[in-house]
Structure formats: structure tokens, C-alpha cells
Amino acid sequence: MALLTIFAMLAMVAASSDAQSVVYNTSFDKAATISGWDKYIQSTECPCPTASVNMASKAAARTGSAGVAVSISVTATQGWHVQLQSPQFNLSASKLYTACFWVRTSKGSATVHMSLLEFAGYVFIRGANLLAATNWQQVCINDFQPPSGSTVYYTLDLGLIQGTLYVDDFTLTSRPDSSAEDNNYVNKTNVAARIEKYRKGDFSIKFVNKTTNKPITGKLASLKLRLSQHDFPFGSAMEWWGVPAAQLDWYLATAKKHFNAMVPEWSFKWPAYEPVKGQYQNTYNYLINNHIKFATANDFVLSRGHTLEWYLDDAGFVNHWSHQDGCDAYRTYLRNRITRELSLFKGKFQAYDVFNEVLHTRQFVSDCPGMWPGILYDGFRWAAAADPTAQLCLNEYDLITGDDWQGMLQLVKDMLANKVPIHCIGVQAYTSTSQVPRPTPAYMKPRLDQLASLNLSIYITEFNFMTGWEGNTPVWGGTQAQHAALYDEYLRFWFSVPYIKGILMWGFWDSSNWIRNGGLYTANGTAKAAAATVASLWGSTWNTTTTATNVALSSKGVYGPTRGFYGKYVYEVTLGSKKFSGTVRFPAANGTAQTAVVYL
């Protein structure tokens, strides 16, 4: 195919391989003596785009005096029909490279696609998408490790955008290959050592006479201390809708057996919660009488609200009443929604996904000029004002199973710079064994580290395993043993990472799992091998039980310290001829050395 090629002359501001690992950067300030940047506009196989490119636009300057402005009045049928292309780079196979453009739009939002290509044969290697808005944001190809002798270049594919996109400050940086370090981090020995270090504490119990309020000294005839519930949240999406009456008791008993945290799967999403304006009371009652009641009765350590808003490009969301009265009305509706729910569920949900998957879809707000990112910032502020105790999160996919962590990094940095009260990142971790490269724990580790650099809590909020896709349906097509092995590998890894604060599955049985055959249980309630693995990890491998007789107490009535997993413990004590029992808590928030008081 023929392309109209126009060469642009630009100044390279800096090019080095210094300690900062900057390979190349340019602010596009001077169209002088350095060639290599090209702009391409499709001129055959029409309909053709109508576009222009200004390589020295003052309006496109993020830093310095100029940038690149790409204006498109008639869009193309393919994004690459209008393309900005970098110079060619010869990269070393011993390093990882990250290349980034800064982009913004003149108004509204648009999807910008960045590509990495092999120069020989115009071979596509990797791509990344970013939803650009009127504020500057980065789009990057992250951590590319080239084969030996690779010559590559980077492009922005803009042909599907109508309007003006501004581009500035291209950077190409390198870092040493960390794969050896990452593989060492995830080996079984180191995983077990981190679990021992970060998920356990040294616990003591001080026994006090409840009548005299004085320490009990001497000896206990016997003492048993058993972990009954972890402090670390491990949960699942749950929904009472659709569970046959004959299976409801089994469903609830199974959830109680495996989990200490939960999140509504569908009922808290706005179209399900309030399908008609003002008609939310029935769903509110349903959530209170099912999700909240069950979590409270079983002393769950975490209940999450998912999600307050989701700009999904789906009929149920696109046609929701909140989108039918224009942009100004929508803003009022969303404020009322967030304020009302955070007030109604205060103390019932401890964490919320305020927005869901905004890196990938912003339906509706994309068509409201100037609304993004202000509506994002305001949504979090409204939530914090209604419930200052709540943990407020962004929930997103492809952060650790792909390379969209860079977009999340920039988005959250912008939020923090604007003093937006965000506390956590919900990381979806749907893992496919057929994905190339496969998102192994070693693959996930550097991506998790990047997210952790924001100093926010990290939750694995959605995960299940799949072997691939059949049409639009994800499926598990492997053996039960393979399925169980994945649960064993990934749960151990995530539990060992100190900054991960909780793990939640997205459904635990086949009848309520969006991945075909992806549950721990079959549709008829039969346990799979993975169910036994999960039960064994949390109930046996990661359990603490201490049994002792003729137990000497200190002069202050203290037994211990004894080492165990953070959580709620059941104690059984024999003092003389009397037996006592009860519960005591050692939460992680109280530190690595704790003393609880028990009155006998």
C-alpha cells in the first residue's frame, strides 16, 4: 500500500545512556538539523482521511516552546492511516526499554493507540491504548526486551480520532533486565519466607482475674489457641440472585467455609441498583438483607462496594436513565448517587470501587466536553465527604496481566497532585495460560512494584483462571489438577507480597462464573481439586494452633510470645478445675508484637 511520506526535521534535546538510562528524548521544540521523525497520511485505498500535521505547534507544547499537533477533520477506516513515527532505534537484547509520548486533546477524549514495530518488514510487536483527555497524559510501550540486533520504531496511530491531538515530550529509557531478580523473588523458598515474615506476628496473652482485676500468676492446667479466621481478606464476588432455592444453603455454607470477605457481583452497579430514577429501595433492602447480613453474621473482615460508576459501552449502561438528560444533569445524578450510597452503606462497606475500568472505557463522559478528568476527581471527593472512613479505589484490568499499569500510574499521580482522596487500587488478575507472554508471578512482580510505588493499598479484586477464549466466552479447558496448581502458585505468591492487602475471586462456582468451568465447584455443587487446594492453604498450611499443658505464666500473668498468623483466635483455658473459652484478636494493624488481655 502507498503512503504519502513527509519528513520532518527535529532537534534531539538529549541522547545518552547515562546513569538515568535515558536513551533518547525530544521535546519537539526545534525543527532544525536532526531527521528521523516522519508523519504519514494514507492516500490510497480510500475513503482517505483528511488530516494535517504541524510539527512545530505552540499549542502542543507541554514543556518548552512547541510540540506536534495532528488535526483530523475526516477520519480513516484504520488508526494507522494517520501516523506519527519515531526514528529507528537499535536496541540491546540485555535491557528493557520503555518509550512514552505525552498526549492531550483539544476537547473531549479519544483513544490513542501506540505501536512498536520491527523495522524489517514492518512487523507489529506490541501495542498500547490510552484514553486521552484535555489534560496531558502519557501513553507508553513498557519494558520491551528486544531480540539480538533488533531495530525498532514507535508510532502513534491516530486515524480514528476526529479533532486535534497534541503530542509532546517523547522519551525512550532503558533499565537492566530484572528477570533473574523477579524469578528469584517468586521461587517457593522466598515466597514461604515472606509469608512467614509479613503475615505473622508474635502474640502474647495477659490473663487477668475478672473479679479482682489483677494478673493471674502461677500455672494454667492447659491452653489451646487456634486461628479461626485470618485477618487478611480472602473473598469472592457473591450474588443471591439466580441461586436456586435448593442450593442456597449449600452456596452460603460454602462461602462461609472458604471466605472472610465479599463483594456484590452485580447488584451494586448503578443500572442494577437503580434501574429507574429514584427506585433503589428494593435493591438496597436486598443488599442489606443478603450481602451485609451474611457478612456481619460471619464476622467478615472486608465487604466491598463494586462499583459506584462504570462507563461500560453496553446497552444496560449506555441506556441508563442517568445518561438521558445531558451532561449537566448527569453530573448532578452521579453526585447524588455517590453521596447517597456512601451514607446508606457507611460502616457496612469498608471499601468502594468508585470508578471501574476508566483506562479502557469512558462511554458518555467522552461526549461531554470538559467533563473528564474533573468528574473522576469530584467522584472521589464526594465519596470521601459522605464517608471519611471508607477506602476509595480505582478498579482496572490489564495492570499486571498486561502493560496498562503505566496508564494507571499517570492517572493516579495526576489525582494525587490534585489532592484527590484515593486510597487503593483494585487489580484484576484474570490469568490465561494461553496468553503470550504468560502472566506468571515473575511477569506480575515488576508491574505490582510499579503500582506499589504510588504508596496506596493494592487489592487483587478479581481473579480466576482460563485456558483461552471460545468466541467471546473465556473458558477453562484444562484438567482439575492443572487448575488446582494455579491456585496454589498464585495464591501463595499474592499472599507473600507485603503490600497486597487482600485477594478476592470473581465467583467460586460454575453457575455464577463468567469463565466457563472456571469455578472451584461444579454447577451441581461438587468440589473440584482447586476447592481442596484453597481450603488446605487457608485452613491448614496457613493456620496456627498452639496446645500446651502445665503452662507457666509470668509474674504479670502473661503467656507468650507465640508466633502465628494475624487474625481471630479461639482460646480454651483450664485454670484449676474451671474451663474457659472465648475469642481474641491479633490484627496486622496492631503490629508485629502484640499482647491481648483475657479476663477469666
N, C-alpha and C positions, 0 to 999 in steps of 0.2 A: 504494500500500500504506500502511496506517496504522501509525504508530509512536507508542508512548507516550513523551511528551517530559517530562522532568523538568529544570527549570532549576536550576542551581547557582550560588551567589554566591561568588566567589573574589577574593582580593586579587591585584592585579597588582604584583609586587615591584618591577619596573623596566620602563620603556618608553622607549626613546630611539633616536636614530640618531647616536650619538656616534662617536668615533674607533674604538671597539671594534666598531662595526657591529652592536650589539645592537638589534634591532627590538622584541623583546618577550621577557620571560621571567617565569616564575612558579614558585615552589616549592610552591604549593598549601597554604601554611601557614595562611592566614586565610580563612574563609568569611565575607566582610564585605560590601563595598559594590560590588564590580565584577562585573557579569554577563557572560555570553558563553560560558562552558563548559557544555556540555549532555551528558547521558547518555541514551542511547536503548536501549530493550529491546523487541524485536519482540513484538507482542501479537496479531497475526493471521497467517493462512496457517500455522497450526500443523501439526506439533508446534512449540511455542514453547519457548524456553529458560527455565530457572528461574535467575534471577540477581539480584544486588543490588550496588549501588554505594555505597560510603562515601567521600564527597568530603573527609573530614577524618580520615583514618585515621592514628593514631600509628604503627602497624606499617608503614605505607607511606612513612615519612619516610626519604629518602636523605640530605637535608640539612634543616635546620630542624626543625619540630615535627610536620608532618603531610604526608600525600600522599593518593593515591587508591587504594582497594582495590576490586577488582572480583572478586566471588566467584560462580562458576557451578557449580551442582550438577547441572543438566541442560543439556547442550549444545544448540546450534541446528544447523540444516542449512546456514547461511551465516554466515561470520565477522561480517558487518556487522549481524547480528541483535542483537548486544550491542556497543555502540559508545560510545566516549568521543570527544567532538567539541570542537575548539578554537573560539575566537571567529573571526570573519571578519576577513581582512586585505586591505587594498587595497595591492597591491604595484606597484613601479615596473618598467617594462619595461627599464630601463637597468642593473638589478642582478641578481645571482644570489643566491638565498635557500636557506638550509639550516635545516630545522626538525627538532628532535630531542626525543624522550621518553627518560627513563630508566625501565627496567622490570626487575623480577625476579619470580620465582615463590616460592610458599610451600614447594614441594618439587618435585623433578624439573625437567623442561624442557618448553617449549611454544613453538610457532611464533606469533609476534606479527606481525600484518600492519598496516602503516601506510599510509594512503592520503592523497593530495592531490586535492581536488575543487574544481571551479569552482562557485561558489555559484549562479549562474544555471543552473537546470536539473539540478542535482545531477550534473554531468558528471565522471566519473573522468578524472584527468590522469596520475597516476603512482602506483606502489605500491612498497613495500619490505618484505622479510621479515627477521626476526631470530629466531634460536632462543634464547629467553630461558631463563635458569637461575636458581639460587638466589642468585647474585651479581648485583649491579647491572650492566646493560649498556645501551648506547644503541641506539635504532632511529631512523633518520633518513631524510628525503627530502632529497637533496643537490642543490645547485646548480640549483635550478629558476629558469628565466628566464621570467617571465610575459609574455603579450601585453599590449599597452597597455590600461590601465584594468581589469586583472583583479582580481576579488575571489575569494579562495580561502579554504579552511579545511582543517584536517588532522584525521584521525581515527585512532584505534586500533580495529581490528576484532577482537573477542575471542570471538565466539560459538562457536568450535570448541574453546575451551580449557575443560577441566574442572579446577576447583580455584580458587585465588586468585592473581590477578596484581596486583602493586603497581606504581604509576606515580608518578613524581615529576619535578620539575625540567624543565619544558618550556622550550625556547629556540627563538627564531626570530632568525637572524642574516643579515646581508647582506654581500656583497662586490662590488666593481666587476666588470663583465663583462670577463673576460680573453680573450675570443675573438680579439681583434686580436693580442694578445701571443702567444697559442698558435698562431695561424696563421702569424705571423712566425717562430716557433721551428721550425716544421716545413717551411718553404719549402726548396727544393732547395739554395739557396746556403748557408743556415745549417746545414743537415744536413751538407753536404760539409765545411764549415769545422769543425764539431765532430768529425767523424771524423778530420780531419787533426790536430786539437788533442789529442784524447783517446785515439786508437787508435794513435798513432805515437810514436816516441821518437828520440833522437839517439844513434846507435850508433858505437862505435869498436872496433877490434880491435888488440890488442897482440900482435905476433909475437915469439916467443921461441925461441931455439935450444935444442932439447930436450937436446942433449948438454952444452952449456956453461951452460945456464940463463941466458944473457944476451940482452938485446934484440937483435933483428935490425935493423940500420940499413941505410941505402942505399936500393935500389930493388927492387921486385918487378917481374918482367917482365910479369906480368898478374895480375889479380884479378877473380873473379866471385863475387858474393854474391847468393843467390836465396832468397827466402822459400819454404820448403817446407811449413810448417804454421803457421797462426795460433795465437797464444796464447789468443785469445778463443774460448770454446767455441761451436761451432755443430754441433748434433747432431740426432738423431732417436730416437724410440722404435723398438726393434728386437725381433723375436721370431723365433727359428728354427723354432718350432712352426708348421706349416702351410705352410712354404715347400717347394714340390715339389723333389725331388732334382735335376731337370733345370734348375731355375732358381737353385739355391743359389749356385753360383759367381758368377752374374750379380748376385744380391742382395748378396753380400758385396763384390764389386768395386765396385758402385755406391755402397754405403755408404762404402767406403774413399775413393772419388773425391770425395764431397761433404762428409763429416763428420769431425770430430775429437772428438766427444762422443756418448754414447749413454745410453739408459735402457731397462730392460726394460719392455715394454708390459703384460704380464700375469703373467709367471712369478714375480715377487717379491711379488705381492699374496698375502695370507695364505691365502685359500681355494685358490689355485693352488699355492702353495709348500708348504703343509702341509695337504692335504685331509683327512687322518686324523691324529689326535693322535700325535705322535712320528714320523710318516712324512714327513720332509722331505729325507732324504739324496739321493733321486733328483733332486729339483728343484735342490737345492744343487749337485750334480755337473753338472747341465745348465747352470746359470748359469755355473759356473766354466769348463766346457769350451767354452762358446759365447760369451756376453757378455764375460766377463772375459778370456778368452784372446784374443778378437778385439780388444778394446780395448787390451790390453797389447801385442799383436803390432804394432798400428798406432800405438802411442805416443799414444793418445787423451789429451787434456788433462783430460777430465772424464767420469766414469762415475757415474750417479746411481742410488740405490736407491728405487724407487717401487712401492708405498708400504708402510710398516710397518702401518698400520691405516687402514681406510676403513669408516665406518659406513653403508654403502650399503643402501638399502631395496630389496634384490634378493635373490632366493631363495638364490643362491650364498653371499651374505654373511650373511643372516638365519639360515640353517640351518647355518652353520659350527659345528663341534664346540665352538669356544671360547665359544659363546653358550648352550650347553645345560645348564650346571651351576650357573647362578646368578651373581649379581653378584660375590661374593667370589672365587669360583673364576676368573671371567673376569679379574679384576684380576691374579691370580697368573699366569694363562696369558699375558696381554699382557706382563707384566714379563719372563717367560721368553723370549717371542718377541723382544722388542726387545733384551734383553741378549745372547741367543744370536746373532742375526743381525749386530749391530754388532761382535761379537767375531769371528765367522766371516769377515765381509767387510771387516774392518779393513785399510786400505791398498788395498783393491780398489774399493770405492765411496767416493768422496770426499764425496758429499752424499747426504742422505736426505730424502724427504718422510715425516716422522714420522707425520703425520696428513693425510688428504686430504679436502677439501671439508666441513670441520666447520661452516662457516657455514650450510650448506644441509641437511645430514642428520646426525643423531646417533642413528641407529637403535641399539637396545639400551641404550646408556647413558642414554637418555631415561627408560627404565623402571627405572633403578637409582637410588633416592633418594640424593642427596648425592654421586653419583659425578662429576658434571660441575660445575666445570671441573677438579677435582683430578686426574682421570685424564689430562687433557691436560698439566698441569704435570709430573706424575710421568713420563709417557711421554718427554718431552724430557730429564728428569733421568736416567732410566735409560739413555737413548741416550748422553748425554754421559759418563756414568760408564764405559760399555763402550768407547767410542772418543772420547777427548777431542779428537782431530784432525778429526773429521767435522763438516761443515757441516750443521746441522739446520734443516729448513724446514717451513713450512706451505704446502700447495698448494691453490689455490682458483680458482674461475671467477667471472666477472662482476665482477672487481675493476676492470678497465679497459675492458671491453665493456659494463658496466652500472654500477650505483652501490653495489655491495656493499663497496667499499673502506672505507666508514665502519665497517661491522661488523668488518672485519679490523683497522682502526686501533685500535678499542677493545679487541679481543681481545688483540692483541699488546701494547698498553700495559699491560693487566692482567698479562700474562705477565712483562713486564719489571719491573713493580712488585713481582712475587713472585719476582724473580731467577731466572726460568726461562731456561735456556741456549738461546735461539733465535737463529739467525744469518742466516736468509734467508727470503724469501717467494717461493714459486713462483707465478707469474702465468700463468693460462691465457688465451690470446688468440685463441680461435676467433672468426673475424670473418665476419659475414654482410653481404652487400651489400644485403640487403632489410630489415635492421633499421632502425627509426626511433626515435631518430636513429641514423644510421650511425656506427659506432665508427671514425672516421677517426683518423689520428695526432693531429690537433688535439684531438679528443674525448678521446683517451687521455692526452694530455700532463698536464693538471692532476690526473688520477687517479693517474698514476705519481708525480707530485710529492708527493702526499699520502702514498703508501706510502713513498717515499724519506725522508720526514720522520722515519721510525722509525729511521733510520741502520742499517738492515740491508741485506744484499745482495739485489738484485732479479734474478730469473731469469725470462725468458719460457720456461716449462717445457713448454707445449703450445700449438701453433697449427697451424691450417690455415684455408683459406678456403672459404666456401659461399655459394650464392645464396639458399638458403632451406631449407625442410623439405617433404618429401612424407610425410605421416603422421608417424611417429616417426623418420624417417630424414633426416638432413641430406644435402644434395646440392649439387654444383657443376653448374650448368646453363648457365654462360656459355661464352664462347669461350676458346680457348687463349691468345690474345693478352691478353684481359682478366685471365685467371688469372696470366699472367706479369707483367703490370703491377702487380698487387697485391703479388706477391713483391718486386718491385723497390722499390715505395714503402715497404712496411712494414719490410723488412729494413734498408734504408738508415736509416729513422727509428730503429728499435730499436738498431741498431749505433752510432748517433750519440749516444744518451743515456748520459752518462758513468756513471751508477750502475747501469745494466743490465750484469750480469756474464756473461751467456750466453743463448743462444737455442736452443731445441730444438723441432723439429717433432714431431707425433704420427703418425708413419708417412709414408713417402715414395713408396709405390706403391699403386695402386688395390686390389690384393689384400689389403693389410693396413692399410686406411684406413677409419675409421668413417664418413667422409664419402664418399658415393658420387661417383666420378670426381674425388676430391679430391687425388689423389697427383701427384707430379712425373712419374711413369711409369705407363703403362697396365698392365693385368694381364699382358700378354704381354711387358712389358719395354721397350716403345717409349717413347723420351723425348718428353715434351711440351715446349712452348715454355718453360714455367716451369723445367724442368730446365736448359735452356740459360742462362736468366737467373741462376739460383742459381750455376751453375758459373762464369759470367762474373764475377759480383760477387766471389766469394771467390778465384777463380783469376787474374783479370785486373785488374778495377777496383781491388780491394784487395790488390794484390800489389806486392812490391818486388823489383826486380832491379837490381843495380849491376854494371857491367862497366867495367873500366879497364885500361889498359896503361901500362907505364913508371911505376909507382906509387911515389912518394917516401914513405918512412916517416920519422917524426920521430926525433930522437936517442934517444927511449925506445922506438922500434920500433912506434909507433902509427900506424895508418891511421884517418882519420876526423876528426870525426864525419860520418856519413852518415845521412840520415833514412829511417826505414822503419817498417812495421807490426811490432808486437810479435809475436814468435814464434820458431820454429826455422828457422835458415838453413843452407843448404848452401853451403860455400865451395870454390872451386877456385883454387889459387895456383900460379904458376910463379916459382920462385926460381932464377935461373941456368938450368941445364939440367934442374932437377928439378921435378916436378909433385907437388902435394899436394892432398888433398881431405878433407873431413870435415864435421861439423855444429857449429854454435854456437847458443846460445840467448840471446835478449833478451826475457825475460818482463816483462809490465807491472808485476809486483810489485817489480821492481828499480829502478823509477823512470824518469824521462824522459830521463836521460843515463846511459848505461851503457858500460862497457868490458869486453869479453871477451878472454880470453887464449887464443891458439892456438900450440901448440908445433909447430915444423917441424924 
